[in-house]
Amino acid sequence: MTSESPFPPEPSRASVISHPSGQDRSPEVLIGGQRWPVLTLSLSLLPPVPRIPLCHGLEPRGLCPVGPSRRGAEAGAGRGGPSAGGAGPGRAGAARNGGDGGMGWALLVVGLLMAVYTLLRYGLRGAPRPRARPDLRGRTAIVTGGSSGIGAAAALELARCGARVILATRSARRGEAAASRIRRETGNNQVQFMHLDLASLRSVRAFASTFLRQEPQLHLLINNAGVSAGGTTEDGFSLPFQVNHLGHFLLTQLLLERLRSCAPSRVVIVASSAHCAGRLRPESLGRPPSGLFSTFQDYCDSKLANVLHARELATREQGTQVTCYAVHPGFVNTSLFRHAPLWLKPLLLPLAWLLFLDASEGARVVLDCATQDGLEPLSGRYFTDCGPRLPWAAGRDDRLARALWEGSERLVGLGTAGGHQEGHREGRREGAAAPTGQ
Ligand SMILES: NC(=O)c1ccc[n+]([C@@H]2O[C@H](COP(=O)([O-])OP(=O)(O)OC[C@H]3O[C@@H](n4cnc5c(N)ncnc54)[C@H](OP(=O)(O)O)[C@@H]3O)[C@@H](O)[C@H]2O)c1
């Protein structure tokens, strides 16, 4: 080892000086009478890290950055002959040295990314605040789509508060599994699965009649189940429109008498801020839209229907003590978008993982609307986690809300608007004109 060391002494003996020639060069440190650029010194202070075996002796010339590392310099000098890479002693030390620096930088970048992630996920969004919930013993709730995502999280919390909870989902396997998990986690044995496929009006009717036969009470109806995928149902309607709105509309109507008899009772409809792009035309209600973004449009239309359904239901139930709320749960990392187009997934999945809420956070506003005292005067309103919010203009259109109601009645074969014919094909045949009230 030569007496002239290629790396600086310990910084405790150093003093920082600014560069005499101006501000456009990096500052330097005066150590033992010699000037060292701060950047060079910082590199030399990065912690020594083990080398990656793949690199050992294989550093291609000029690829590994060279920096003044004590270990690298010592190793290079100590070898005293041609290095494994054939580049000579100094070169070998510098290469190893560069590997250390590279690894240090990689760790630094990983650290920085983790810090940014933590800031975004927990700093900007705010830490979730646990909320006190009332005792719900003696109350019965239905949660549609309670087998996963927001519905499962809401059902878990309702069960924790002592409610009797019916998980109304289409898959017996997933429904039973969710019910038994919730029973196990909460110790509440009043959690049950009941089959409901909202994509089939027949199934909705079967569910309602089984429920009304078996359960004497209903205090909370959480219309949560939803799909984002396109397609057509056995009844001839757009799949998102039927699952997200029409099936729930029929379900609510069939259970309304029970809700009234158990009042005060509530209906919570899980809508979405996606209602902003919704366009509902009473004359083509339930028909899948066409065009490039038809799946997205279909979803937004169904969510606008959710907001308007809550609005009209509240108007119609005034004075009955059955109240109703539409909610936007936030952007939540669930399996809702598993049917998103392939090209969108590489964008959506990392975003969801990094920034979206988890299911229990998404369920908070649902639970608030289901259980918070004093919300009755706000029946029919649209809520987010921050409280009641104005929906987008179409979501405040009372004429459209009435038209949707009457159109929905006609499509499911209820009320007076369309006789008792059920299904889209029938609805289209005899109801091409806009419903009355427009
Ligand atoms: N995630 C978000 O960012 C977000 C944002 C705004 C609004 N929302 C709304 O939140 C609600 C819940 O969605 P999520 O995010 O929790 O998604 P999710 O995890 O996919 O849950 C949807 C639930 O709906 C059920 N479901 C689907 N089709 C059904 C059918 N035909 N009959 C009965 N149940 C059916 C699913 O059952 P399977 O397990 O059998 O599929 C599942 O339990 C939806 O209405 C959605 O529009 C979500």
The ligand as an SDF file (V2000), in Angstrom:
LIG
                    3D

 48 52  0  0  0  0  0  0  0  0999 V2000
  -63.5470   -1.2340   -5.0030 N   0  0  0  0  0  0  0  0  0  0  0  0
  -63.7610    0.0540   -5.2520 C   0  0  0  0  0  0  0  0  0  0  0  0
  -62.8200    0.8510   -5.4480 O   0  0  0  0  0  0  0  0  0  0  0  0
  -65.1480    0.5780   -5.3130 C   0  0  0  0  0  0  0  0  0  0  0  0
  -65.3230    1.9690   -5.5430 C   0  0  0  0  0  0  0  0  0  0  0  0
  -66.6080    2.4730   -5.5970 C   0  0  0  0  0  0  0  0  0  0  0  0
  -67.6880    1.6100   -5.4090 C   0  0  0  0  0  0  0  0  0  0  0  0
  -67.4840    0.2590   -5.1980 N   0  0  0  0  0  0  0  0  0  0  0  0
  -68.6780   -0.5850   -5.0350 C   0  0  0  0  0  0  0  0  0  0  0  0
  -68.5310   -1.3690   -3.8780 O   0  0  0  0  0  0  0  0  0  0  0  0
  -69.3350   -2.5340   -3.9980 C   0  0  0  0  0  0  0  0  0  0  0  0
  -68.5600   -3.7380   -3.5060 C   0  0  0  0  0  0  0  0  0  0  0  0
  -67.4780   -3.9770   -4.3850 O   0  0  0  0  0  0  0  0  0  0  0  0
  -66.0600   -4.5050   -3.9070 P   0  0  0  0  0  0  0  0  0  0  0  0
  -65.0850   -3.4560   -4.2830 O   0  0  0  0  0  0  0  0  0  0  0  0
  -66.0960   -4.9720   -2.5120 O   0  0  0  0  0  0  0  0  0  0  0  0
  -65.8490   -5.6960   -4.9390 O   0  0  0  0  0  0  0  0  0  0  0  0
  -65.7520   -7.2780   -4.7240 P   0  0  0  0  0  0  0  0  0  0  0  0
  -64.7030   -7.6090   -3.7360 O   0  0  0  0  0  0  0  0  0  0  0  0
  -65.6320   -7.8330   -6.0980 O   0  0  0  0  0  0  0  0  0  0  0  0
  -67.1530   -7.6630   -4.0940 O   0  0  0  0  0  0  0  0  0  0  0  0
  -68.3070   -7.7420   -4.8670 C   0  0  0  0  0  0  0  0  0  0  0  0
  -69.2560   -8.6970   -4.2110 C   0  0  0  0  0  0  0  0  0  0  0  0
  -70.4290   -8.7630   -5.0180 O   0  0  0  0  0  0  0  0  0  0  0  0
  -70.7520  -10.1170   -5.2180 C   0  0  0  0  0  0  0  0  0  0  0  0
  -71.4800  -10.3550   -6.4520 N   0  0  0  0  0  0  0  0  0  0  0  0
  -71.0400  -10.1930   -7.7180 C   0  0  0  0  0  0  0  0  0  0  0  0
  -71.9800  -10.5680   -8.5870 N   0  0  0  0  0  0  0  0  0  0  0  0
  -73.0420  -10.9910   -7.8570 C   0  0  0  0  0  0  0  0  0  0  0  0
  -74.3050  -11.5180   -8.1810 C   0  0  0  0  0  0  0  0  0  0  0  0
  -74.6850  -11.7200   -9.4420 N   0  0  0  0  0  0  0  0  0  0  0  0
  -75.1500  -11.8400   -7.1790 N   0  0  0  0  0  0  0  0  0  0  0  0
  -74.7790  -11.6770   -5.9060 C   0  0  0  0  0  0  0  0  0  0  0  0
  -73.5810  -11.1990   -5.5190 N   0  0  0  0  0  0  0  0  0  0  0  0
  -72.7190  -10.8720   -6.4970 C   0  0  0  0  0  0  0  0  0  0  0  0
  -69.4040  -10.8100   -5.2640 C   0  0  0  0  0  0  0  0  0  0  0  0
  -69.5840  -12.1900   -5.0690 O   0  0  0  0  0  0  0  0  0  0  0  0
  -68.5220  -13.2360   -5.6850 P   0  0  0  0  0  0  0  0  0  0  0  0
  -67.4890  -13.3650   -4.6310 O   0  0  0  0  0  0  0  0  0  0  0  0
  -69.3350  -14.4470   -5.9090 O   0  0  0  0  0  0  0  0  0  0  0  0
  -68.0050  -12.6400   -6.9550 O   0  0  0  0  0  0  0  0  0  0  0  0
  -68.6980  -10.1100   -4.1260 C   0  0  0  0  0  0  0  0  0  0  0  0
  -69.0540  -10.6820   -2.8940 O   0  0  0  0  0  0  0  0  0  0  0  0
  -69.7510   -2.6120   -5.4630 C   0  0  0  0  0  0  0  0  0  0  0  0
  -71.0960   -2.2020   -5.5770 O   0  0  0  0  0  0  0  0  0  0  0  0
  -68.8530   -1.6040   -6.1480 C   0  0  0  0  0  0  0  0  0  0  0  0
  -69.4550   -1.0390   -7.2890 O   0  0  0  0  0  0  0  0  0  0  0  0
  -66.2500   -0.2560   -5.1390 C   0  0  0  0  0  0  0  0  0  0  0  0
  1  2  1  0
  2  3  2  0
  2  4  1  0
  4  5  1  0
  4 48  2  0
  5  6  2  0
  6  7  1  0
  7  8  2  0
  8  9  1  0
  8 48  1  0
  9 10  1  0
  9 46  1  0
 10 11  1  0
 11 12  1  0
 11 44  1  0
 12 13  1  0
 13 14  1  0
 14 15  2  0
 14 16  1  0
 14 17  1  0
 17 18  1  0
 18 19  2  0
 18 20  1  0
 18 21  1  0
 21 22  1  0
 22 23  1  0
 23 24  1  0
 23 42  1  0
 24 25  1  0
 25 26  1  0
 25 36  1  0
 26 27  1  0
 26 35  1  0
 27 28  2  0
 28 29  1  0
 29 30  1  0
 29 35  2  0
 30 31  1  0
 30 32  2  0
 32 33  1  0
 33 34  2  0
 34 35  1  0
 36 37  1  0
 36 42  1  0
 37 38  1  0
 38 39  2  0
 38 40  1  0
 38 41  1  0
 42 43  1  0
 44 45  1  0
 44 46  1  0
 46 47  1  0
M  CHG  2   8   1  16  -1
M  END
$$$$
